[in-house]
């Protein structure tokens, strides 16, 4: 008997993700409406503008001379959305890969910082006068990913050989990475003292003529920060998909995630796979940091001990919404980036602040954590509908 489209697990997962997004957007719209109606400076008109920007801020082009919002294709916001999505795709892949192997990689922020440190040191210290800038860029990317792999392998080793929970180990390595990064940049020679008193910032990689190529994307999205990093991230997402679905290694990783002890009984080296998974997850998160910082138009504030990079934590909802599907991660990362752009437009064009989009993301994350429950509800609803249909016949 052929399985209906709505009865397939993949279809139910997609529907559950879309429901989480819909409820999150609805919650944000309600908050905007309440704030607008209770604030005399906003009113019903301001509330309606806020809702429109949260839903369609990506297409906002500003205001016309009459003061009304205008909408259309905005190449700058589209390009910036894809630029911001690049590190989110990588950290989302990092978390998704760990989840597939039964590991919760909450260490992506620390791995991201490891990639930041290594990639910037390489990009700014290897002289482009003697080494081609393209080679330096590649060395910085690979060096950053190698540093992240090493940092990710630490909680993997602790989990595999000492049975220490990977969440605890990752939290520990996150803060060690934050303070280690601060110290290394503090004693390093790549602080920005060229522009006045910018000693708390690391130099942009363009200072050493190293930057990710635009590959023509700047012609499609003029005025934005976009570069070829988004293409690299998408390519790596496809590679992770192939690894998990088409290779023996991917099968072994998923087998360990399903039941580590059964996998061991079947002859799969579970300890090796745990360490390998965390190392690959670390490399992906660090690759996101490298692609972001090697763009040439970003500055890194090295006093990181004050907070961990949000991109690392944002990988969690990206992976959850994608149901740990590497291809799905591309789209959920772009969606999260779109919400960030909408929040920015909301701040620039109305009296609202961008934190309303954080509320939307929080609701979506909360619901995505209950994805299995939502899928069960969908199954029950589908079953009751079929029963009623059968009874009517």
C-alpha positions in Angstrom: 0.0 0.0 0.0 1.4 3.4 -1.0 2.1 5.8 1.9 0.3 9.1 1.7 2.4 12.2 1.4 1.0 13.5 4.7 1.8 10.2 6.5 5.5 10.3 5.6 7.9 11.2 8.5 9.7 13.8 6.4 6.4 15.6 5.5 5.3 15.6 9.1 8.7 17.1 10.1 8.4 19.9 7.6 4.9 20.6 8.6 5.9 20.7 12.3 8.7 23.2 11.5 6.3 25.4 9.5 3.8 25.3 12.4 6.5 26.4 14.8 7.5 29.3 12.5 3.8 30.3 12.0 3.1 30.4 15.7 6.3 32.3 16.4 5.4 34.9 13.8 1.8 35.1 15.2 3.2 35.6 18.7 5.5 38.4 17.5 2.6 40.1 15.6 0.4 40.0 18.7 3.1 41.6 20.8 3.6 44.3 18.2 -0.1 44.9 18.1 -0.4 45.2 22.0 2.6 47.5 22.2 1.3 49.7 19.4 -2.2 50.0 20.8 -1.0 50.9 24.2 1.6 53.4 23.0 0.2 56.8 21.9 3.2 57.5 19.7 2.6 54.3 17.7 -1.2 53.6 17.6 -3.0 51.2 15.2 -1.1 52.6 12.2 2.3 52.1 13.8 1.3 48.6 14.9 0.2 47.7 11.4 3.5 49.0 10.0 5.4 46.9 12.6 3.6 43.7 11.6 4.2 44.4 8.0 8.0 44.9 8.6 8.3 41.7 10.8 6.6 39.7 8.0 8.0 41.4 4.9 10.9 43.6 6.2 13.2 41.9 3.8 11.4 43.6 0.9 11.3 47.0 2.6 12.8 49.8 0.6 12.2 52.6 3.1 9.5 55.4 3.1 8.2 57.5 0.3 8.0 61.4 0.6 4.5 61.0 2.1 5.9 58.9 4.9 4.4 55.6 3.9 6.4 52.4 3.9 7.5 51.2 0.5 8.2 47.6 -0.6 10.0 45.9 -3.5 13.1 44.0 -4.3 15.9 45.3 -2.1 19.3 43.9 -3.2 21.1 45.3 -0.2 19.0 43.5 2.4 18.8 40.3 0.4 22.6 40.3 0.1 23.1 41.0 3.7 20.7 38.3 4.6 22.8 35.7 2.7 26.0 37.1 4.2 24.6 36.7 7.8 23.3 33.3 6.9 26.7 32.0 6.1 28.0 31.4 9.7 24.5 30.2 10.7 24.6 27.5 8.1 27.9 26.3 9.4 27.0 26.3 13.1 23.6 24.7 12.2 25.5 21.9 10.3 27.8 21.5 13.4 24.8 21.0 15.8 22.9 18.9 13.3 25.9 16.5 12.7 26.3 16.0 16.4 22.5 15.4 16.9 22.6 12.7 14.1 25.3 10.9 16.2 23.3 11.3 19.4 25.5 14.1 20.7 24.3 17.6 21.7 27.0 19.9 20.5 26.5 23.0 22.7 30.2 23.7 22.2 29.7 25.5 18.8 30.4 28.9 20.4 33.9 27.8 21.7 34.7 26.1 18.4 33.6 29.2 16.6 36.1 31.2 18.7 38.8 28.7 18.0 38.2 29.2 14.2 38.1 33.0 14.7 41.5 33.0 16.4 43.3 30.7 14.0 41.9 32.1 10.8 42.7 35.7 11.8 46.2 34.9 12.9 47.0 33.1 9.7 45.2 35.7 7.5 47.0 38.7 9.1 50.5 37.2 9.7 51.3 35.3 6.5 52.8 37.9 4.2 50.9 38.3 0.9 54.0 39.9 -0.6 55.5 36.4 -0.8 52.4 34.2 -0.7 49.5 34.8 -3.1 46.5 36.2 -1.2 44.2 33.4 -2.4 46.6 30.8 -0.9 46.6 32.7 2.4 42.8 32.8 2.4 42.6 29.1 1.8 45.2 28.4 4.6 43.3 30.7 7.0 40.0 28.8 6.3 41.6 25.4 6.6 43.6 26.5 9.6 40.5 27.8 11.3 38.6 24.6 10.7 41.6 22.5 12.0 41.6 24.6 15.2 37.8 24.0 15.6 38.2 20.3 15.0 40.8 20.1 17.7 38.6 22.1 20.1 35.6 19.9 19.3 37.6 16.7 19.8 38.2 17.6 23.4 34.6 17.0 24.7 34.4 14.1 22.2 37.4 12.4 23.9 36.0 13.1 27.4 32.6 11.6 26.3 34.1 8.6 24.6 36.7 7.5 27.1 35.6 9.0 30.5 31.8 9.0 29.9 31.7 12.7 30.8 28.5 14.3 29.5 29.3 16.3 26.3 27.1 19.2 27.4 29.1 19.8 30.5 32.4 19.3 28.6 31.3 21.7 25.9 30.3 24.4 28.4 33.7 24.1 30.0 35.5 24.4 26.6 33.3 27.3 25.6 34.6 29.6 28.4 38.1 28.3 28.1 38.0 29.3 24.4 36.6 32.7 25.2 39.3 33.6 27.7 42.1 32.0 25.7 41.0 34.0 22.6 41.0 37.2 24.7 44.5 36.5 25.9 45.9 35.6 22.5 44.6 38.7 20.9 45.7 40.8 23.9 49.3 39.7 23.5 49.2 39.4 19.7 50.4 41.9 17.0 47.2 42.1 15.0 45.2 44.7 17.1 43.9 47.7 15.2 45.9 50.7 16.2 45.8 52.2 12.7 42.5 53.9 13.1 42.8 56.1 16.2 42.4 54.2 19.4 40.8 51.0 18.1 43.1 48.8 20.2 40.2 46.6 21.3 39.6 45.4 17.7 41.5 43.0 15.5 42.5 44.3 12.1 40.3 43.5 9.1 41.8 40.9 6.9 41.9 43.4 4.0 44.8 45.0 6.0 46.9 42.1 4.6 45.0 42.0 1.2 43.1 38.9 2.2 39.3 38.8 1.6 36.8 36.3 0.3 36.0 36.9 -3.4 32.7 38.4 -4.4 32.4 36.0 -7.5 30.0 38.3 -9.1 27.4 38.3 -6.3 28.1 42.0 -5.6 26.6 42.7 -9.0 23.4 40.8 -8.2 23.2 42.3 -4.7 24.9 45.7 -4.9 25.4 47.6 -1.7 25.5 44.5 0.5 28.3 42.6 2.3 27.7 39.4 0.4 30.6 37.3 -0.9 31.5 33.8 -2.1 31.4 32.5 1.5 27.7 31.6 1.1 28.6 29.3 -1.8 31.2 27.6 0.3 28.7 27.1 3.1 26.1 25.6 0.8 28.7 23.3 -0.8 29.8 22.0 2.7 26.1 21.4 3.5 25.8 19.2 0.5 29.0 17.4 1.5 27.6 16.7 5.0 24.3 15.5 3.4 26.3 13.1 1.2 28.4 11.9 4.1 25.4 11.1 6.3 23.1 9.6 3.6 25.5 8.0 1.1 28.6 6.7 3.0 29.4 3.9 5.4 30.8 6.5 7.8 27.6 8.3 7.9 25.7 5.1 8.5 28.0 4.3 11.4 27.6 7.8 12.9 23.8 7.5 12.8 23.9 4.0 14.2 25.9 5.2 17.2 23.3 8.0 17.6 20.4 5.5 17.5 22.0 3.1 20.0 25.6 3.3 20.9 25.7 -0.1 22.6 23.9 -1.9 19.8 26.3 -0.3 17.3 29.3 -1.5 19.4 27.8 -5.0 19.4 27.5 -4.8 15.6 31.2 -4.1 15.4 31.1 -0.3 14.9 33.8 1.5 16.8 31.6 3.8 18.8 34.3 5.7 20.7 36.2 6.5 17.5 32.9 7.8 15.9 32.1 10.0 18.9 35.5 11.7 18.8 35.3 11.9 15.0 31.8 13.4 15.1 32.7 16.1 17.6 35.9 16.9 15.6 33.9 17.3 12.4 31.3 19.4 14.2 34.0 21.6 15.6 35.5 22.1 12.1 32.1 23.1 10.7 31.4 25.7 13.5 35.0 27.1 13.1 34.6 27.2 9.4 31.6 29.5 9.9 33.8 31.9 11.9 36.5 31.8 9.3 34.1 32.6 6.5 32.6 35.4 8.4 35.9 37.0 9.5 37.7 36.4 6.1 35.0 38.4 4.3 37.3 41.4 4.8 34.6 43.8 5.9 34.1 42.7 9.5 36.0 43.6 12.7 36.4 41.3 15.7 36.0 42.7 19.2 38.4 40.6 21.1 37.0 41.1 24.7 35.0 38.0 24.2 34.9 37.0 27.9 31.9 39.3 28.3 29.8 37.0 26.1 30.0 34.0 23.8 29.3 34.5 20.1 25.6 34.3 19.3 26.3 32.5 16.0 27.3 29.4 18.0 24.1 29.2 20.0 22.0 30.2 16.9 23.1 27.0 15.3 20.8 25.1 17.8 17.5 26.4 16.6 18.7 26.3 13.0 19.4 22.6 13.3 16.2 21.9 15.3 14.0 23.6 12.7 15.7 21.7 10.0 15.1 18.4 11.9 18.9 17.9 11.6 18.7 17.7 7.8 21.9 19.3 6.3 20.0 20.6 3.2 17.2 21.9 5.5 19.8 23.8 7.5 20.5 26.0 4.5 16.9 27.2 4.4 16.4 27.5 8.2 19.6 29.5 8.5 18.5 31.9 5.8 15.1 32.2 7.6 16.8 33.1 10.9 19.0 35.6 9.1 15.9 37.1 7.5 14.4 37.6 10.9 17.5 39.5 11.9 17.2 41.7 8.9 13.5 42.3 9.6 14.4 43.3 13.1 16.9 45.8 11.8 14.3 47.3 9.4 11.8 47.5 12.3 14.3 49.5 14.3 15.3 51.8 11.5 11.8 52.6 10.2 9.6 52.5 13.3 9.7 53.3 17.0 9.8 49.6 17.8 13.1 47.9 18.6 14.6 44.8 17.0 14.2 42.7 20.2 10.7 41.8 19.1 12.3 39.5 16.5 14.2 37.9 19.4 10.8 37.0 21.0 9.7 35.4 17.7 12.9 33.4 17.5 12.5 32.4 21.2 9.0 31.1 20.6 10.1 29.2 17.5 13.0 27.7 19.4 10.7 26.7 22.2 8.3 25.0 19.9 11.0 23.3 17.8 12.2 21.6 21.1 8.7 20.1 21.1 8.9 19.0 17.5 8.2 15.3 18.4 5.0 16.3 20.3 3.8 18.4 17.4 4.4 15.5 15.0 2.4 13.2 17.3 -0.4 15.8 17.2 -0.3 15.8 13.4 -0.4 12.0 13.4 -3.4 11.9 15.7 -5.2 14.6 13.7 -4.5 12.8 10.5 -5.7 9.5 12.0 -8.9 11.0 13.4 -9.7 12.6 10.1 -9.2 9.3 8.2 -11.4 7.5 10.8 -14.2 10.1 10.3 -13.9 9.8 6.5 -14.0 6.0 6.8 -17.1 6.2 9.1 -18.8 8.5 6.7 -18.3 5.9 3.9 
